[in-house]
Amino acid sequence: QVQLVESGGGLVQPGGSLRLSCTASRSIFNIAAVGWYRQAPGMQRELVAVRARGGSTNYADSVKGRFTISGDIVTNTVYLQMNNLLPEDTAVYYCNADYGLGSGGLYWGQGTQVTVSS
């Protein structure tokens, strides 16, 4: 069993920045992928950013150029740096870790609320 603990959410004004953190109870070194997803009210959960084994990254079109996913294998922490935030970024953000065991190898954080409002 893997536990992912998220932090860093909160209220920020449009144009501001936040950095979300997700610390895993197991190593994230060389696992299949780590990622961030979000779910806004009335919307489906969507992929925000993913970093796959080998270092390749992909971002949702809506966040390209504004968000950056990174990780620290020493602390087993995944980050999502969010800059130039928009009200449309308001959502609950969830981190995800894929340990390559099929659906049984997928783990999710508890979610952290990000609200972008003036």
Phi, psi and omega per residue, in radians:
Q1 nan 2.387 -3.128
V2 -2.074 2.336 3.076
Q3 -1.903 2.308 3.072
L4 -2.036 2.143 -3.096
V5 -1.999 2.117 -3.086
E6 -1.767 2.669 3.032
S7 -2.719 2.928 3.021
G8 1.886 -0.143 3.115
G9 -1.266 2.983 3.126
G10 2.801 -2.891 3.137
L11 -1.732 2.285 3.139
V12 -2.482 2.621 3.112
Q13 -1.378 2.683 3.039
P14 -0.921 2.412 -3.078
G15 1.555 -0.177 3.140
G16 -1.439 -3.071 -3.082
S17 -2.326 2.648 3.001
L18 -2.489 2.674 2.983
R19 -2.159 2.070 3.081
L20 -1.579 2.525 3.104
S21 -2.158 2.569 3.104
C22 -2.454 1.950 -3.099
T23 -1.831 2.202 -3.104
A24 -1.686 2.580 3.111
S25 -1.435 -0.124 3.038
R26 -2.212 2.838 -3.112
S27 -1.045 2.453 3.007
I28 -1.801 0.127 3.139
F29 -1.172 2.112 3.028
N30 1.100 0.403 3.045
I31 -1.361 2.969 -2.993
A32 -1.047 -0.772 -3.117
A33 -2.945 2.690 2.896
V34 -2.215 2.629 -3.091
G35 -2.774 2.998 3.054
W36 -2.210 2.368 3.086
Y37 -2.210 2.829 3.075
R38 -2.498 2.711 3.114
Q39 -2.424 2.038 3.086
A40 -1.644 2.769 3.130
P41 -0.957 2.290 3.123
G42 1.318 0.100 -3.085
M43 -2.063 2.775 3.015
Q44 -1.324 2.675 3.028
R45 -1.132 2.337 -3.091
E46 -2.222 2.644 3.061
L47 -1.245 2.304 3.063
V48 -1.778 -0.898 -3.100
A49 -2.727 2.545 3.093
V50 -2.474 2.475 3.032
R51 -2.142 2.058 -3.072
A52 -1.667 2.887 3.052
R53 -0.915 2.297 -3.076
G54 1.759 -0.260 3.016
G55 1.774 -0.041 3.126
S56 -1.215 2.556 -3.128
T57 -2.241 2.647 3.036
N58 -2.433 2.534 -3.112
Y59 -2.291 2.603 2.961
A60 -1.069 2.514 -3.130
D61 -0.967 -0.599 -3.066
S62 -1.208 -0.302 -3.093
V63 -2.027 -0.053 -3.131
K64 -1.018 2.345 -3.121
G65 1.492 -0.180 -3.127
R66 -2.020 -0.600 -3.080
F67 -1.941 2.605 3.097
T68 -2.407 2.249 3.057
I69 -1.713 2.434 3.109
S70 -2.635 2.991 -3.135
G71 -2.594 2.804 3.100
D72 -2.248 1.888 -3.079
I73 -1.302 -0.276 3.107
V74 -1.257 -0.749 -3.127
T75 -1.725 0.000 -3.111
N76 0.997 0.762 -3.064
T77 -2.090 2.357 3.029
V78 -1.881 2.415 -3.128
Y79 -2.078 2.662 2.929
L80 -2.273 1.866 3.067
Q81 -1.510 2.151 -3.075
M82 -2.085 2.032 3.136
N83 -2.039 2.805 3.105
N84 0.883 0.872 -3.041
L85 -1.151 2.540 3.141
L86 -2.059 2.704 3.060
P87 -0.949 -0.546 3.133
E88 -1.181 -0.215 3.071
D89 -1.425 -0.118 -3.140
T90 -1.074 2.174 -3.081
A91 -3.102 2.971 2.889
V92 -1.551 2.222 -3.101
Y93 -1.809 2.329 -3.112
Y94 -2.143 2.324 2.996
C95 -1.589 2.750 -3.072
N96 -2.467 2.489 3.033
A97 -2.278 2.301 -3.129
D98 -1.967 1.949 -3.118
Y99 -1.640 0.187 2.991
G100 1.349 0.438 -3.124
L101 -1.948 0.477 -3.015
G102 1.274 -2.768 -3.107
S103 -1.041 -0.519 3.113
G104 -1.219 -0.240 3.118
G105 -1.712 0.127 3.136
L106 -1.673 2.290 3.137
Y107 -2.274 2.586 -3.063
W108 -2.219 2.527 2.973
G109 -1.312 3.034 -3.066
Q110 -1.374 -0.209 -3.098
G111 1.633 2.503 3.060
T112 -2.386 2.343 -3.055
Q113 -1.415 2.266 2.995
V114 -2.047 2.134 3.122
T115 -2.136 2.151 -3.140
V116 -1.950 1.912 -3.050
S117 -2.764 2.553 3.041
S118 -1.666 nan nan
